[in-house]
Amino acid sequence: MQVKNTLIRLLVAVAVVVPAAVRAQTSSINAFSPYTMYGIGELNTPGTLPMRSMGGVGVAMRSTGVVNLLNPAAYSSIPQKTFLFNFGLEGQNYYNAQTVADVSKHTAYNTFNFHDIAFQMPIAKKLGLGFSLTPYSSVGYRTKYYHEYDPSDPVWGNVGRVQYNYQGEGDLTEVKLGLGWEVFKNFSIGVAAQYYWGSIDRTFTMTPTAITGEGTFTSSTGVDNYTISCVKGQVGVQWSPILNRKRILTVGAAFDIGGDLNPEVSNRIYIGDLYSTSVKDGLSDLALVLPRQLTAGFYYQTAKWAFGVDYVYQNWGDSNTGFEMTGVSGADHSSYKVAYTNTSTVKAGLEYTPSRYDVRSFLKRWSYRAGFRYGYHNQTFNDNRLAQYAITAGVGVPVKLWAISAIDVGVEYGRRGYNVAERVGLVRQQYFKIAVGFSLFAGAQENGEYWFSRPKYD
């Protein structure tokens, strides 16, 4: 009866947390960066917190205590008569700095939201099922631009100074359901279906100021709303050439099929009079393609150590050949050609657990993690590529002696655009993240919690 009540409480908690987290995901700004002004915004780092604390590695990770969101082949690692549930929260601080006309400007913004909800369970011997709900990308920015009075300009010479306000927010969320099957000893394959949905709003307002203060110019506002809903797929493989009681070496790879997102875009332009009179209304489709992605890596484990390296390639540039112009042209070179580009990212991570089953020292049962990630942003500005990197760290705290269930805490520090920002006048961005994750393992291996075993006595 006690086990039954525990299971019921867990299911009720999931039923409450999932809708609340989804509402939070779609109603708040989860990123704050001018680099989210185009496309689907900033990509979130995939993986549960133990993986993200190790730089984001995990395509080759096989673990009974970590839900693998990178490779569906890992779903086959779940033991029979068990259940693994994961939930994560993440807070971020963004700091953006830019030098304009020898004047340094900066902004800071904090966000907080859920990062992942996931579970993994067995269906049959060597066959596992996995599910996850995670944010895929986020949009969030607010910026201003002033077009100063120029008497030689035939238009602005009569209008005067004009202020442009740009802002946007929204998210793209991924739901994934997959199967992992150990086809033969130490070799597994997996397939997953991915559903993407979300809404992104972008607004710009132009406010003229009369030269003499006697003009009657009104502001103009444009509103674009992107609505996305599509299904994609993923396949994965894992092989362990070394698997014994002392060490495990696993190599893995995953391929995301990608394809057209085909966002439906509603456009509206209206003037700021008493009636907000519409100047233009319309619907269109945006040519935007989710890239094909190839991830490959290895993961090595002993009783105390774990180490992994991943390489990720995304063909954003080959899939999206269009571009946009931002800013205004002129002697100040404030106009930039924004285009997608192919990206490569390298991830490396390390985990150390002094003594997982030490009955005398609680701290020796903790898992200590660190990692590093380096690559490029998926958009170029006047063909300049923006380098970005992140340094990560974290700990995993078991909830009790010999438990697989754990509470994880992780931090991440990252920078973007530092390689070209000063030279071409772009924003230098840095961020700090702190996250908490909860992993619940239920099964006969954890302190006698036989949730899926038939009792001998009622």
N, C-alpha and C positions, 0 to 999 in steps of 0.2 A: 504493500500500500504506500509506503514512504517513497519508493522509486516511482510509482505511478504518479503521485502528487508532484514529485520533482519534474517529471516529464511534462505534466500539464502546465506547471508554472513556466517552464521554458517555452512551450508553444505559445502561451499567452503573451509572454514578453516579446517573442518574435513578431506576433501579430500586432502588437502595439508599436514596436520600434520601427518596423518596415514602413508603414504609411507615414509616420512622423518624419522619418529620415527622407523619404521621397519628397514630402512637402518642403522640407528645409532645403533640399537640393535644388528645387525649381523656383524658390522664392527669394533667394539671397545671392549676393555676389560672392563667388568662391575663388575668384582671382582678381587682382587689381594691377593691370599692366597695359600700357599703350600698345604693346605687341599683340594684344588680343583684338585690335580694331578690324582685322580682316579674317575671313574664313570662319572656322569653328572655334577659334581661340586657342588658349593654352592647354596642351595635353597634360593630363594628370599622370603621375607615376603609377604604373600598375603594380599589383601585388599586395598581399597582406603585410602588416607592419613588420614581422620578422624578416621578410624579404626586402622591404624598403630600407630597413635599418642596415642591411648589408649592401647598399648601393643600388638595390633593385634587381639583383641576380635571382635566378630561380628556374630557368627553363629546364634545367636538369635536376632540380631538387625533388627528392622523394622523401616524404616525411609523414608519419602517422599523426603528428601534432600541428601541421601547418597546411592550410588549404592552399593549393597551388593555383593561382589565377592566370599563370602564364602558359601552361601546357596541359591540355586535357588528358594526355597520356598518364599524368601523375595521379589521376583519380583512381587508377587501379591499385594504388598502394594502400588504400584504406582497408584495415583488417575486417573480417567478418564480425557481425554482431556488435558493431561500433557505430558511432555517429560523431562527426566533427563539425562544430559551428564556430564561426568567426564574425566579430563585429568590431569596426574601427572608427575612431573619431580623430579629426585633425584640425589644428589651428595654425594660421599662417600670418606672418608679418611681411609686407612688401615695402621696400624702400627704393624709390626711383629718383635718380638724380640726372640733371642735364645742364650743360653750359650753353647759354644763348646770349650772343652779343657780349661775351666776357662776363656774364652774370650767371652765377650758379643758382639753380632752382632745384627743389626736391619736394617729394610728397611721401607720405607713409600711410599705410592702410592695413587693417587687421581683418581677417576672415576666420570663420569657424564653421565646420560642417562635418557630416559623416563622410567616411572614405570608402568603406566596403561593408557589405553584408554577404556572407557566403557560408555554404555548408557542403559537406562531402560525406557520402554514405555508400555502403556496399549494396549491390543488387544480387549478385551471385558470386561464387568463388572466382577471384581474379578479375571481377568486373565491378567497376565503381561508377557512381554518378556524382557530378558536381554542379553546383549552382552558385551564381554570384550576381550581385547588383552593385555596380560601381560607377562613379562619375568618370566619363571619358575625356571631356574637355570643358573648359569654363571661359566665359567672356566677362570682363569687367573693366571699364575705363571711364574716366571723365577728364576732358582736356579742353583748353581754350586756345584760340588763335586770333590775333588782332591784325587786320589789314589797315595799315596806317594811311592817313590822308596823303594823296599824291596829286598836286595840282596839274601835272602834265598828263595824267591819265584821263581819257575822255569820259569814263564812267565814274571812277572814284573821285575825280576832281570836282564833280558835282554833288556826290553823295556824302563824302567825308569818310570818317573812320568807321570800320565795320568789325563787329565781334562775331566770331564763330564759336559755338559751344558744341562739342561732340561727347556723347555718352552712350554706353551700351552695357547690357548684362544678359546673362542666359547660360544655359548648360546643355550639354549633350551627355546622355546617360546610356550605359551599356548593361544589358541583361544577357547573361550567358548560361546556357544549359548544355552539358556535355557528358560523354561517356568515355571511360578509359578501360582498356582491356589488355591484360597480360597474355599476349598471344602464345608465347612459349617462355621458358624460364629466363628471367632477367631482361625480357624484351617486351615493351608495351607500346601500344598505339592509342590514339585518342582522336575524337571528333567533337566539335561543339558548334552550336548555332548561336549567333550573336544578334541581338535586336538592339538597335539604336533609336532613341527618340529624344526630342528636346525642342526647345524654343529659344530663339535669340532675338532680342530687340535692340535696334540701333537707332539713335535720334541725333539730328543736327539742327541747330537753330542759328539763323543769321539775323543779327540786329544792327541795322545802320544807325549812325548818329549824324544828324544834320550839321553842316559846317557852322552855320550861324545860330543854331538852336531854334530856327523857325520852321524847319522842315516837318513833314507829316509822314515820314517813312514808317512803315510797319515791319515787324519781324516776320520771317518766313521759317517754317519748321517742316522738316522731312522725317518721316518715320518708316523704318523698314522692319518687318518681322519675318524671321526665318522659321519655318516649321519643318522638322525632320522626323521621318519615320521609315526605317528600312531594316532588312534582315541580311546578315552576312554569315560567313563561316570561318572555321579554323580547324586545322589538323595538326597533330603533334606526334612525336615519337621519343621514347627514352630507352636506353640500353645500358646495362651495368656490366661491363667486362670484368670488374672486380667486385665480388660480393661475398664476404665472409664475416666472421665474428669480430675481426679486428678493424677492418676498413671496407669502405664502399666507394667505388668510383663510378659515376653515372655520367653519360653524355646524352644530350637531348637537343631537339630542334622543334620549332613550331612555325607554321606558315599561316598568316592571316590573308584570306582571299581578297579582301577589299572590294571596291566597286563603287558605283554611282550612289551618292547620297540623295541627289535630286531634291534639294530643299525647295519648298514652295515659299515664295517671297511675296508678301503683300506690301505695296508701296503707297504712301500717301504724303502729299505735300499740301500744306495749308498756311494761310496767312494769319497773323495774330490780331485779327479784328474782333469785334464783339461776338461774332458768330463762328469764329474759327473756320472761315470759308475755305473749302477744299479747292485746290488748284489742279491736283492730279490724284487719281485713285487707280490702282491696277494690281493685277496678279501676274507673276512670272515665275519661271524656274531658274534657279542658280546652278550653273555648271560647276559642281564641286564633287570631287571624287575622293573617297577614302582610300589611302594607299595600300598596296600590297606590302606586307611586312614579313621579313624572315629573321628569326631569332635562333641562335645556336650557342651552345656553351657546355661547360662541364661542371660537376659538383663532386667534391671529395670529402668524405666524412670518416672520422675515427671516434673513439669514445669521448674525446675531449675537444677535438678540433673539427671545424667544417670550413671549406674554402670553395668559392665558386667564381667563375668568370663567364660573362655573356657578351655577345656581340649582336647588335640590332641594326637592321637596314630597312629603311622605309623609302619608297619611291614617290614621294610627294610631287617632285618636279615633273617626272614623266607622266604622272596621272593628271596633273593640273597645269596646263600650258598657258592659261590666261594670266593677266596681271592687272594691277590698278595703279593709278597715280594718286599721291597724297600731297597735301600742301599746295603751294602756288609757285609757279616758276618765277625766276627773277635773279638779280645779282647775288642775293643771299643764299642761293642754292637750297631753298627750303622745300623743293619738290623731290619726291622719292618714288622710284618705281618699285612696287612691292610685288614679289612673285614667290611662288612655292619653289622649294629646292629639295633634292634627295638628301637624306640624312643618314649618318652612321654614328652609333653610340656604343661605347665600351663601358661595361660595368664590372666591378670586382668587389667581393665582400668576404668577410672573415667572421667566424663565430667561435668563441671559446667557452667551454663549460668545465670548470675545475674538477668537479666530482658530482655527477648527476644524482647519485644515490647515497651521498654522504648523510648519515643520520645525526652527526654532531654539529656540522656547520651549515647554517641556512644559506649563507652567501656563496658557498662553494657549489650550491645547486643552481645558482643563477647562470643564465647564458648571457655573455657579453659580446656585442656585435659592433662591427665597424665596416664602412664601405666607401666607395668612390665611384663617381659616374662622370664621363666626359663625352661631349658630342657637340652638335650644332643645332641651332634653332631651325625650324622647317620653313622659314621665310627669309628672303634676301631683300635688302634695301639698296637700290642702285647697284645690284650684283655683289654687294658686300655681305659675306656670311657672318652670322653672329655666333661666336663660340659660347658655350655654357657648360658649367660643371657643378657638381654637388658633392659635399662631404657629409656622410651619415654616421650615426652611432645609435646604440640602443641597448636595452637589457630586457631579458625575459625572466619573469619571476614565477616559479611554480606555485600553485595555490596550496599545495600540501605535499607531504613526503611521498615520493615515488609517483607523483601526479604528472600526467601529460598536459592537463589543462594549465593555462598560464595567463598572466597579465603582462602585456608587453608595453614598454615605453620607448619612444624613439624621437630623435631630433635630426634635423637636416638643415644645412646651410648651403646656399647656392648663389651663383652669379651668372649674369647674361650680358652680352654686348660689350664687355670690358675691352675686347681686342680691337674694336673699331669705333666705339662710341665717341671718343675724344676727337678722332680724326675727321669723322663725317657728321658730327653733331647729333648723334642718336642718344637715346636714354641708356644710362648705366643702371642696371637693375640688380638688386640683391634681395634675398628673402631668407626667412628663418621659419622653420616648421617644427611644431611639437605635436606628437600624436600618441594616442593610447589605444591599444587593441586588446580584445578579450577573446581567448581561444578556449572553447569548452569541448573536452573529449569525453564521451560517454561510452562505457563498455566494460567488459569483464576484466580488462587489464588495469583499470584504475580503481584501486582500493575497494574492490568488491561491489562496484555499482553494476549489477547484472541487469541492465535495462531490457535487453532483448533475449533473455533466457527465461524459459518457462519455469515457474516456481514449483517445487515439489509439494508445497502445502499452501492452501489458500488461507 
